[in-house]
Amino acid sequence: MAGDQGPWTIKKILDWTDTYFKSHDIDSPRLAAEILLSHCLDVRRLDLYLQHDRPLNPDELASFRELIKRRISREPVAYITGSKGFWESDFKVAPGVLIPRPDTEVLVEAALKVLAKGGDKPLRVLELGVGSGAVIVSLARSNPEFRCVACDLSLTALGVASSNAAMEPPCPNLSFVAGSWFTPFRPKAQFDLIVSNPPYIPTRDIETLQPEINRYEPLLALDGGPDGLDCIRTIMAEACDYLVPGGTLLLETGSDQREGVDGIFKNCREFASIEFIDDYAGLHRVVKLEKKIANSKPL
């Protein structure tokens, strides 16, 4: 930022940062520059353009310079700002917690469609692996009559998710427990819906991911074992012990894992049906499985 003539206005520094990020192959360079500068100045992104000729003072320039350094080191924007927009809310995020992705909104959409068919009864919803809480908090806020529970092995994730659940509007219908998958629950616990975005990246592929992911995001939330299906196998094998008859399991999966997931389904005799739901790019993203109803004929 040195050697330029005249004051560093908002527009000038945005233009410079955009170019600088491009030269370092940073994704969405202009958007990243806007988000980081609005965070630094504590203003809306719109205000950056309403105040485009406003000069930055030395303290603001110094603070923004540090944010640029962090992004150039490939630290995710969400970790730098401490928040990420998802569904209808902004969620706190922190190192040690997976950053919510737009593709995961497909999981929320699918869950809300399932829950809409439940009528007036107080449906029970469980999320396995809560992370930031983006999914279960979005579901809990959609209807205060839902009785929601979420678990995670990571105490860091539980702390972040609890904090998000306490933000306006709070979720008194949501509780949290610590543990791995179903271990905190007794078999035959009656949930109408179980949702999860489990680790599903094959171990060998972790090192090929973007630096923002493999350097910063928690391995516990990414590594799905040799073929990426270890956690999915565990959940599918045990889920029916915790679902009501006709209950639904929704899992986010890798876009190339349909064949593998379908093979697991064929060995899970308590499920009546399987459906694959595409994301916004038309790729397989969510698998929907329904538990058999007693005395129903298999499909």
PyMOL commands that set and color helices and strands:
alter all, ss='L'
color gray80, all
select helices_A, chain A and resi 10-23+29-41+45-50+58-72+77-81+102-116+134-142+155-166+203-208+211-214+219-221+230-241+258-265
alter helices_A, ss='H'
color red, helices_A
select strands_A, chain A and resi 83-86+89-92+124-128+147-152+174-178+191-196+243-252+271-278+284-291
alter strands_A, ss='S'
color yellow, strands_A
deselect
rebuild
show_as cartoon
